[in-house]
Amino acid sequence: MNKLLNVIMKCKHCSKEFEIQQAIEASLFSWPQMKTIWYVCPQCEEGNHIRFDKGSVQLVQPQGSPGYEYDVISTIMEPTIEIRIDPKFLHIWYMGKHHEIRERA
């Protein structure tokens, strides 16, 4: 039997490791059209933009506002991730759970 392993990334500010599941659950809001969530690191209290796509997760740095272009800091391939966007939520399926992260108002 294969055990699901939670993907680990590092905060772009302090390098503290965090689990993607933790980031999804703690996310304050999303930008559905950009497939991005906002995660605040509990160690340094700085924000991280995490971008999801089918099969991958990226830590990104937007290049100004509104942030449609960005630099990729790191990428992790994760074939179990599924996403769907709608006008008000970014939907993420990961580790057997469905998450709806409200858009930033």
C-alpha positions, 0 to 999 in steps of 0.5 A, a space after each residue: 500500500 502506498 502512503 501519501 507523503 505531504 510535500 515540503 517547501 521552504 519559506 522564501 524569507 526564513 527557509 523554515 520548512 512547511 507542509 503544503 497541506 499546512 499551507 493550504 489549510 492556513 491560507 487566508 485567501 487566493 487569487 483563483 485566476 493565477 492559481 495562487 494562495 497566500 500563506 503566512 509563515 508562522 516563524 517569520 510572519 512573512 507571506 508566501 505566494 504558492 501557485 498550484 497547477 495540475 501535478 505541481 506546486 510552485 513558490 513564486 514571487 509576483 513581478 508587481 501588481 496585479 501579479 500576472 507575471 512572476 518569478 518561480 523560486 522553487 517547483 515540486 512535482 506532485 501528481 496527486 494535486 488537482 485544481 479548479 478555479 471559479 470566480 470566487 474560489 480556488 479549489 484544490 484537491 490534495 491528500 484526499 481532501 478538497 479545499 475551497 480557498 476564497 478569493 482575495 476581496 
